[in-house]
């Protein structure tokens, strides 16, 4: 089976957990929460690559206050379906010293990636650090992982999901909505 056929099979057998409309409504709510908390803080939003691209890209037009954008690239998955050792690929290109920072990622799963990113910001002088995720998995975190995100659009039980920035083997991030992978593709 070709890669294209395999990804089509994964998508066709997946179950929609949240429609695009549900995701969009959740992002509207998060944007309102952020406006109330951050409007006067001149924050820098750090996108956690690659998963945070789609959530942050869709969140930004909803934010009606001044902000700066930058990125980090840290991952515990490295193309796998389960978390492993942390890999830093890119650090922010701006100073975080004295800044309010919002770290935006696609998912809070084990908590390790977000905790690593938050600790980095604190170590580099951020005044305050908030975390934001598109999807919060209702499950115990790994020891030392971040337990709760400050802003979360959606929550669900522990299932392997893709779409709206979340990947399946580095593919299917562009699928509108969030889908649960069929058992046969786990």
N, C-alpha and C positions, 0 to 999 in steps of 0.2 A: 504494500500500500504506500503510495507517495505521501509526502508530508502534507501537501494540500488536501489530499483525500482524508488523511488522518485527522487534520484539524476540522475539516467539514463534518466528519463522523462525530468528533467530540462535541461540536456545536449542535449538531442535529439531535444528539441523544441527551443533551443537557436539559435541566429544568430551570425555568426562569424563577428567580427568587425575588428580584426587584426589577420592575419595568423601568424604562428610561424616564417616564413621567414620575414615578416614585422617587427615583434618584434625584431628579431635578427639584422636586418639592423639598426633599431633605436638604439639598444644598441651599435652597432659599432660606430655610430655617437656620442653618448654620451661619449663613452670611449675616442674618439679622442678629444672632448671638454675638458674632464677631464685631459687628458694628457697635453694639452696645458696650462691649468690653474694650475694644482696641482703637476706636475712632480718633482718640487724641494722643496716641502713643507713638506715631511714626514707626510702625513695625517693619521688620524685614521678614518676608515669607521665604522659608527655605524649602524648596521642593526636593523630596527624596526621590532621586531617579532610580528606576524608570517608572515605577508604579504611580508616583505622585503627579506625573505630568497631566493626565486627563482630569483627575479631581481638581487640582489647582487651576488648570486652564479653564475649567467650567465654573469655578468659584470666583475667580478674579473679576469678571464683569459684574458680579453681584455686590462687590465691595465698594461702598461709596465713601472711601476715606483714602488719604495719602499713604502709600506703602512702597516698599522696595522689594524686589524679587531677586533671589539667588538660588543656588542649588548645592546639594551634596549628593554623592553617589556612594552609598554604603548598603551592603546587602548581606543577609545571612542565607540566602537561597542559591545564588549563583547558578540560575538555570535549572535548579532541581525543584522537586515538589515538597521537600521538607527542609527545615532550617538547619543550618550547620554553623561553621565558623564565620565570624564577621570579616568582610572584605571591604576596605576603603579604596575607592577608585578616584574620588574627587572631593576635595574640601572646598568650603565657600571661598569665593574670590574677593570677598569684602571683609572688613573688620566687623566683628559682632560685639565688640567692647562697648558697654553702656547701652546696648540696644535691646528693645523688646523683640523677641524672635518667635515666630510661629513655624514650627516644623510640620510640613504637610506630607502625609504618606497615604497610600491606598488602603492599608489594612493594619489593624492592631490584632496580631495573632499571638506569637510567642512573647512579644513585648521587647525583645532584645534589640531590634533595629532602632526603634524609637527611643529606648533608654540610652543606647549608644549615641544617637544623634543629640539628645537632650543634654547628656553629660558633656559632649564635645562643646556645645554652645556655652554651658556654664563655665567650663574650663577656659574658654576663650573670652570670658568677660561679659557675657550677655547679662543685662540687668534683670530680665525675666524671660522665661521660656515657656511657651504654650505648645501643645501638640494637637494636631488635627488629623483625623482619619475619615476616609469615606466610609469604611466598614469596620465595625468593632465585632470581633468574634467573642461570644459569650462562652469563655472557657478559662481554666486556670492558665496563668502565664508561666513561662519558664522562670526558675529562680534567678533573681536579679533583673527580670524584665519589667518594663513599665506596666503597671496594673490598669490604669485608666487614662484615656486621652481626654484633654480638656474640651475639645470639640469633636463630636462624632456625628456623622450624618445618619448612618444606619447601623443596626445591630442584628445579629443572627446567631444561630447555633453553629457549632464547629463543623463546617463542611468545606470541601475544597471548591473554590469559586473562581470565576474569571469574568472579564468584561469591565468596561468603564475604567480602564487603567490596570486592573488586576489581570495577571497573565496565567496562561496554561502553557508551560514549557516555553516561555518567552513569546507566545503567540496569543491571539484573541483579546488583546488589551482594547482593541477598537470596537468591540461588540457593544452596542447600546443596551444598557441594562446590566444586571448582574445575574450570572447563571451558575448553578451547582453542577459539578461534573458527575456524570453517571458512574456508578460503581465500577463498571468494566474499564474505565479510563483512569482509575486511581493508581 
